[in-house]
Amino acid sequence: MNNFFRKFYYGDIPEEKGSNNIVSSDAKTDWPLWEIFIRSKQGLDHKHVGSLHATDAQMAIENARDVYTRRMEGISIWVVESKYIHASNPDDAENFYEPAEDKVYRYPTFYDLPDEVKHM
Amino acid sequence: MSEQEAEKVFQEKLDDEIKIEPKDWMPEKYRQTLIRQVSQHAHSEIVGMLPEGNWITRAPSLKRKAILLAKVQDEAGHGLYLYSATETLGITREQTINDLHSGKAKYSSIFNYPTLTWADIGAIGWLVDGAAILNQVMLTRTSYGPYARAMVRICKEESFHQRQGFDILFVLSKGTKEQKEMCQDAINRWWWPSLMMFGPHDKESTHSDQSMKWKIKRKSNDELRQNFVDMIAEQAKVLRMTLPDAELKWNAEKKHYDFGEINWEEFWNVVKGNGPCNKERLDTRRKAWEDGRWVREAADAYAEKKKVKRKAA
């Protein structure tokens, strides 16, 4: 009866203890994780779209085609094994980006021009 | 920063509608709630392939077969977007899949109902995907970045699912007497389980509403359910079919449809594993995993062989 008093959102069902039907897991662990980048059309940058597992780069590219371009969302795919991605630390963001904060003169709007000057 | 301060900063970010990204600090309970919710969502996509997959070989025409294949393939893709989002929370793919197969993790109960006739495929698209879309559109604004982005991707693809379902029913609704009956019968069987998809009444929760506060959820169960009833009641008229609820009636004052009470006993029964197909669905998933073992091993061996070859070259 306890269940009736638990929040139970669509897509968020409370977990119970597992049954005894534990499936044997593979001796080897997951295939490596790859980050997928897709160029949606000629002239645009590759953009990160998500990740997937694959044994090697070739398989990652083929799987990326099936997972991320079923409706012609891409014309070029980059894959990078996730372990090779290095990222800045969000906890340092305040200091890290601080140097750009007080340089308003880097923006064109900083400069007051006489009205006679056109097209600048 | 103390834990308490960190939580305060975290909540301020959410209140300012700033998304949380994988490497940001987050309360452990936020992480756990998301792991549970996003992985269950992923499992629902994957298990959801089963009732429809049953009809791929029996679809009434080549056109319908191609459409259904594409739809089921989309569900696989949606599962993968969501598994990939789950992984950013620090749980391995293998653990997530094991939790499904062991019965620890749940998936949407709707997929524990059987698909008895071709019209059921129409009813699933129209009602089940229709209900799912309302939830998913809301989730495009969820506070966790990777989950929100997966939802945007999914929503773009999902509206074809609902339309193809409606299209199946629409054709049946203009068919022979038997086809019309089949159409009505499927709607009768899927209507209440679809309403159950939104979960229990809001008032049944005595817990503080943490998922709302964390902006993981943006609308309550009853709100979403009302949206759904209002939408479907109108569309049913176009099909010239009825919804199996004598209490369903437009309320001019509230500007919403009133509707009858859900059978909550059935709801909890199915959640607890006693639905018509709970066992069959999990057995099928486990068997697919076991039967696919040699493919995974072969792919491993092939990759290894190629690696050795590359080194030798």
Interface residues (C-beta under 8 A of the other chain):
Chain A: N3 F4 F5 R6 K7 F8 Y9 Y10 G11 D12 I13 P14 E15 E16 K17 G18 S19 N21 I22 V23 S25 D26 K28 T29 D30 W31 L33 V49 G50 S51 L52 H53 T55 D56 M59 D66 V67 R70 R71 A87 N89 P90 D91
Chain B: E21 K23 D24 W25 T33 R36 Q37 Q40 H41 S44 A70 Q73 D74 G77 L80 Y81 S84 A85 E87 T92 R93 E94 N98 D99 H101 S102 G103 K104 A105 K106 Y107 S108 S109 N135 L139 P146 R149 A150 R153 E157 M197 F198 G199 P200 E204 S205 T206 H207 D209 Q210 S211 K217 N221 L224 W268 V271 L282 R286 W289 E290 R293 R296 A299 D300 Y302 A303 K306 K307
